[in-house]
């Protein structure tokens, strides 16, 4: 991990060629991160039939990947602030590629769970370190740059969903789409092996920051918001294809288009949010988005046609788009700029939501009998009601701190 250890300044003091390479690597890494999340989702019905899986078994498959992702991002985020990001990002992508290959080779459900757990470790490196790397490379207008790079995650959802859906519609095995992402992951690992990275903050700062985080009420509010936002995003990503296939008797191609439209409008939402945060406050953007997302996703329980379902999932993607990157930006701006430890903790909370909500939707769907996923997906609008409450608390805390600082000045 051959990174410079000079103390960071307000802006990177030089922009070596490898910084451009790192920007490319971050973009490619986000696309690959999306692919490893959405490919299992699109393959879920075919894969489930192959292994005779219940809704709960399918939900656990995604939760196993997300659980190892949480553990990996916490460990990598902690140590990356101390020894650098280079090795974790490069080897993380090697593991991601290995996990996708192992999934394609899986001969049973237990093997499939282990393979997806390996994917989760590699994805943990992406989630833990790409966002703080982007924040370090762009210390000004952090919210805009984070929304843009996370918009590429949404582009990855679209590309991977459409490609996977067309392959399944063409009669190919569900295993083939997993193979297609192995070599790109290895190529991205090479990109992240650049020799120069932004400076590592001094070690004594990191210990002080860690203790400051857990004493800060704003940190805990943002943690809860990340659980809710991440859970809502993952719930639609994981169950979108399966919902229209199970509840509307749609084809695998239609299921793929559901996730593709969701991802496309999420990308539009993130790119638009990057522009909007220069005109309205991030919190106002998120509160409005939570209200819109809650209304759109409430319609899942009553939708009857595939066109209406596509519209609702597209609106869900548009409104859910801003939460993850904008909450990270609020933490960076008001708690600790570009800290990998902070980003890892907040991302861990978001991924915890990604573990809990998809599994919860599946369990509720199993318990609901004939109503199935139409009842399970009600957990999504419920999470948005809670999101509005938490965001209002965050806004009140930030305003209170600003007023106190103004008084001291």
GUMARSE-379903 format. One record per residue (C-alpha): residue in one letter; x, y, z. Coordinates in pm, whole numbers, always signed. Layout:
BEGIN
   resn       c1       c2       c3
      A        X        Y        Z
...
***
This chain:
BEGIN
   resn       c1       c2       c3
      X       +0       +0       +0
      X     +233     +255     -136
      X      +55     +583      -54
      X     +204     +912      +46
      X     +172     +997     +414
      X     +205    +1373     +393
      X      -65    +1560     +584
      X     -368    +1652     +370
      X     -441    +2011     +280
      X     -767    +2180     +179
      X     -713    +2076     -183
      X     -472    +1814     -324
      X     -149    +2006     -374
      X      -76    +1825     -699
      X     -279    +1628     -950
      X      -48    +1349    -1074
      X     -155    +1134    -1366
      X     -266     +857    -1130
      X     -537    +1085     -987
      X     -705    +1078    -1328
      X     -659     +702    -1330
      X     -820     +685     -986
      X    -1120     +884    -1108
      X    -1165     +633    -1391
      X    -1118     +345    -1148
      X    -1381     +487     -911
      X    -1629     +517    -1198
      X    -1566     +162    -1321
      X    -1576      +31     -964
      X    -1921     +178     -911
      X    -2053      +10    -1227
      X    -1910     -326    -1113
      X    -2055     -277     -766
      X    -2397     -232     -924
      X    -2354     -538    -1145
      X    -2274     -769     -854
      X    -2592     -648     -680
      X    -2837     -657     -970
      X    -2731     -972    -1159
      X    -2848    -1205     -876
      X    -3172    -1006     -857
      X    -3253    -1052    -1227
      X    -3159    -1422    -1208
      X    -3359    -1473     -888
      X    -3665    -1649    -1034
      X    -3465    -1883    -1262
      X    -3202    -1946     -999
      X    -3470    -2005     -736
      X    -3644    -2261     -955
      X    -3312    -2438    -1013
      X    -3249    -2474     -638
      X    -3617    -2487     -526
      X    -3593    -2175     -308
      X    -3872    -2003     -111
      X    -3913    -1625      -92
      X    -3730    -1636     +242
      X    -3442    -1838      +92
      X    -3409    -1586     -190
      X    -3409    -1298      +54
      X    -3138    -1468     +261
      X    -2922    -1498      -50
      X    -2906    -1119      -81
      X    -2871    -1076     +293
      X    -2570    -1311     +305
      X    -2390    -1096      +51
      X    -2483     -777     +232
      X    -2383     -916     +573
      X    -2026     -989     +464
      X    -2023     -654     +286
      X    -2095     -478     +617
      X    -1817     -662     +801
      X    -1568     -600     +520
      X    -1643     -231     +483
      X    -1608     -169     +857
      X    -1269     -341     +872
      X    -1141     -187     +548
      X    -1270     +160     +634
      X    -1094     +153     +971
      X     -757      +37     +837
      X     -768     +238     +513
      X     -759     +559     +717
      X     -435     +433     +869
      X     -248     +243     +595
      X     -418     +362     +276
      X     -684     +248      +30
      X     -477     +106     -255
      X     -443     -259     -152
      X     -796     -288      -18
      X     -950     -156     -342
      X     -732     -366     -574
      X     -768     -694     -384
      X    -1134     -624     -314
      X    -1205     -627     -685
      X    -1010     -951     -724
      X    -1238    -1106     -462
      X    -1547     -963     -630
      X    -1447    -1130     -956
      X    -1368    -1457     -778
      X    -1705    -1453     -603
      X    -1893    -1398     -929
      X    -1705    -1692    -1082
      X    -1780    -1910     -777
      X    -2150    -1819     -803
      X    -2155    -1931    -1165
      X    -1999    -2263    -1059
      X    -2225    -2320     -754
      X    -2380    -2667     -734
      X    -2613    -2612     -437
      X    -2771    -2351     -215
      X    -2499    -2365      +53
      X    -2228    -2314     -208
      X    -2429    -2031     -358
      X    -2450    -1857      -21
      X    -2073    -1887      +29
      X    -2002    -1754     -320
      X    -2228    -1454     -266
      X    -2059    -1394      +70
      X    -1726    -1370     -115
      X    -1882    -1121     -357
      X    -1993     -926      -50
      X    -1635     -894      +76
      X    -1522     -749     -256
      X    -1824     -521     -274
      X    -1743     -406      +79
      X    -1419     -258      -49
      X    -1612      -63     -314
      X    -1869      +66      -68
      X    -1617     +150     +204
      X    -1356     +329       -4
      X    -1480     +467     -336
      X    -1696     +740     -182
      X    -1429     +871      +59
      X    -1173     +853     -223
      X    -1400    +1072     -437
      X    -1450    +1311     -143
      X    -1072    +1338     -103
      X    -1021    +1399     -473
      X    -1297    +1662     -471
      X    -1292    +1841     -132
      X    -1517    +2119     -265
      X    -1876    +2053     -383
      X    -1859    +1707     -227
      X    -2234    +1642     -257
      X    -2228    +1711     -631
      X    -1934    +1479     -701
      X    -2072    +1201     -479
      X    -2412    +1216     -650
      X    -2241    +1195     -990
      X    -2020     +895     -908
      X    -2314     +721     -741
      X    -2514     +798    -1055
      X    -2272     +565    -1232
      X    -2383     +293     -989
      X    -2732     +344    -1129
      X    -2598     +324    -1485
      X    -2441       -7    -1388
      X    -2780     -129    -1267
      X    -2933      -48    -1605
      X    -2657     -208    -1815
      X    -2632     -523    -1603
      X    -3011     -562    -1574
      X    -3076     -532    -1948
      X    -2785     -756    -2042
      X    -2889    -1024    -1791
      X    -3255    -1007    -1890
      X    -3176    -1047    -2259
      X    -2950    -1344    -2191
      X    -3219    -1518    -1983
      X    -3487    -1434    -2241
      X    -3264    -1587    -2507
      X    -3260    -1918    -2321
      X    -2911    -1893    -2172
      X    -2834    -2032    -1827
      X    -2853    -1796    -1528
      X    -2483    -1877    -1473
      X    -2361    -1693    -1785
      X    -2431    -1337    -1663
      X    -2210    -1395    -1359
      X    -1918    -1499    -1579
      X    -1940    -1181    -1785
      X    -1827     -957    -1498
      X    -1520    -1153    -1389
      X    -1265    -1002    -1632
      X    -1392     -642    -1590
      X    -1343     -680    -1214
      X     -981     -785    -1265
      X     -925     -492    -1502
      X    -1061     -249    -1243
      X     -830     -405     -982
      X     -537     -306    -1205
      X     -668      +52    -1232
      X     -685      +82     -852
      X     -325      -39     -822
      X     -207     +317     -908
      X     +102     +412     -708
      X      -11     +755     -584
      X     -326     +829     -382
      X     -437    +1141     -191
      X     -253    +1185     +143
      X     -350     +975     +445
      X     -466    +1183     +745
      X     -230    +1160    +1040
      X     -294     +866    +1270
      X     -363    +1072    +1584
      X     -650    +1247    +1404
      X     -821     +917    +1332
      X     -837     +805    +1694
      X     -980    +1138    +1798
      X    -1235    +1128    +1518
      X    -1358     +780    +1611
      X    -1432     +888    +1968
      X    -1592    +1209    +1847
      X    -1825    +1021    +1611
      X    -1984     +804    +1876
      X    -2044    +1103    +2102
      X    -2212    +1306    +1829
      X    -2597    +1287    +1811
      X    -2586    +1396    +1446
      X    -2376    +1089    +1363
      X    -2642     +857    +1507
      X    -2923    +1039    +1324
      X    -2736     +996     +997
      X    -2679     +629    +1081
      X    -3054     +572    +1118
      X    -3125     +765     +797
      X    -2872     +547     +612
      X    -3046     +230     +736
      X    -3379     +357     +605
      X    -3246     +490     +274
      X    -3029     +188     +204
      X    -3309      -52     +289
      X    -3553     +125      +59
      X    -3304     +128     -230
      X    -3207     -237     -186
      X    -3567     -348     -141
      X    -3661     -219     -486
      X    -3336     -339     -646
      X    -3358     -690     -504
      X    -3732     -755     -542
      X    -3820     -546     -850
      X    -3779     -819    -1110
      X    -3925    -1091     -890
      X    -4224     -869     -799
      X    -4348     -823    -1155
      X    -4278    -1186    -1243
      X    -4455    -1326     -934
      X    -4740    -1077     -897
      X    -4804     -974    -1259
      X    -4695    -1295    -1435
      X    -4438    -1098    -1636
      X    -4153    -1247    -1840
      X    -3784    -1236    -1735
      X    -3734     -962    -1997
      X    -4009     -754    -1837
      X    -3852     -818    -1496
      X    -3519     -696    -1625
      X    -3680     -384    -1771
      X    -3836     -314    -1432
      X    -3494     -299    -1268
      X    -3344     -121    -1570
      X    -3604     +158    -1556
      X    -3558     +180    -1181
      X    -3181     +213    -1229
      X    -3214     +458    -1519
      X    -3435     +693    -1321
      X    -3208     +652    -1019
      X    -2921     +768    -1239
      X    -3128    +1064    -1358
      X    -3212    +1141     -995
      X    -2849    +1131     -886
      X    -2718    +1342    -1171
      X    -3004    +1588    -1112
      X    -2939    +1590     -738
      X    -2577    +1680     -808
      X    -2705    +1995     -978
      X    -2989    +2066     -735
      X    -2774    +2074     -421
      X    -2619    +2396     -547
      X    -2967    +2554     -549
      X    -3149    +2401     -251
      X    -3021    +2256      +75
      X    -2940    +1882      +77
      X    -3191    +1826     +358
      X    -3475    +1994     +171
      X    -3395    +1778     -131
      X    -3404    +1461      +81
      X    -3726    +1542     +265
      X    -3908    +1608      -63
      X    -3764    +1290     -210
      X    -3875    +1082      +89
      X    -4233    +1206      +52
      X    -4231    +1132     -322
      X    -4076     +789     -273
      X    -4329     +695       -6
      X    -4622     +787     -230
      X    -4481     +606     -536
      X    -4392     +283     -354
      X    -4727     +268     -174
      X    -4875     +198     -517
      X    -4688     -134     -546
      X    -4958     -306     -341
      X    -5235     -216     -589
      X    -5066     -203     -928
      X    -5225     -431    -1189
      X    -5044     -374    -1519
      X    -4680     -399    -1619
      X    -4677      -45    -1759
      X    -4804      +97    -1430
      X    -4550     -114    -1238
      X    -4267      +20    -1456
      X    -4387     +374    -1389
      X    -4394     +321    -1012
      X    -4050     +160    -1003
      X    -3912     +440    -1220
      X    -4053     +699     -978
      X    -3917     +498     -686
      X    -3570     +508     -841
      X    -3595     +881     -913
      X    -3691     +968     -556
      X    -3465     +722     -369
      X    -3162     +833     -569
      X    -3037    +1118     -354
      X    -3036     +953      -10
      X    -2714     +751       -4
      X    -2466    +1000     -157
      X    -2629    +1307       -2
      X    -2635    +1162     +350
      X    -2265    +1077     +310
      X    -2199    +1434     +194
      X    -2385    +1578     +495
      X    -2167    +1362     +722
      X    -1852    +1473     +541
      X    -1951    +1841     +559
      X    -2072    +1847     +920
      X    -1872    +1573    +1097
      X    -1538    +1488     +927
      X    -1434    +1570     +571
      X    -1341    +1265     +362
      X    -1287    +1028     +657
      X    -1291     +666     +538
      X    -1382     +562     +894
      X    -1688     +789     +894
      X    -1792     +680     +543
      X    -1748     +314     +637
      X    -1962     +350     +948
      X    -2238     +533     +762
      X    -2220     +288     +473
      X    -2235       -3     +720
      X    -2559     +140     +853
      X    -2691     +171     +497
      X    -2589     -184     +414
      X    -2754     -303     +735
      X    -3074     -166     +587
      X    -2990     -354     +267
      X    -2967     -673     +474
      X    -3277     -620     +683
      X    -3535     -486     +438
      X    -3498     -735     +147
      X    -3508    -1022     +395
      X    -3801     -860     +579
      X    -3997     -816     +254
      X    -3947    -1185     +174
      X    -4051    -1299     +522
      X    -4362    -1078     +525
      X    -4448    -1202     +174
      X    -4423    -1564     +290
      X    -4644    -1488     +591
      X    -4901    -1302     +377
      X    -5000    -1614     +185
      X    -5178    -1537     -143
      X    -5113    -1162     -113
      X    -4739    -1234     -110
      X    -4512     -953     -219
      X    -4797     -703     -241
      X    -4796     -697     +140
      X    -4420     -740     +179
      X    -4338     -428      -23
      X    -4537     -210     +218
      X    -4220     -205     +429
      X    -4073      +36     +171
      X    -4320     +328     +211
      X    -4316     +269     +588
      X    -3940     +328     +586
      X    -3993     +658     +402
      X    -4231     +785     +671
      X    -3958     +719     +928
      X    -3703     +887     +697
      X    -3895    +1217     +697
      X    -3898    +1221    +1077
      X    -3523    +1152    +1103
      X    -3433    +1413     +840
      X    -3631    +1679    +1023
      X    -3430    +1594    +1336
      X    -3104    +1619    +1139
      X    -3204    +1960    +1006
      X    -3292    +2088    +1353
      X    -2956    +1968    +1490
      X    -2755    +2134    +1211
      X    -2944    +2463    +1251
      X    -2893    +2454    +1627
      X    -2518    +2404    +1585
      X    -2495    +2683    +1328
      X    -2676    +2920    +1564
      X    -2445    +2824    +1853
      X    -2134    +2881    +1638
      X    -2269    +3218    +1522
      X    -2321    +3322    +1886
      X    -1963    +3225    +1974
      X    -1830    +3425    +1679
***
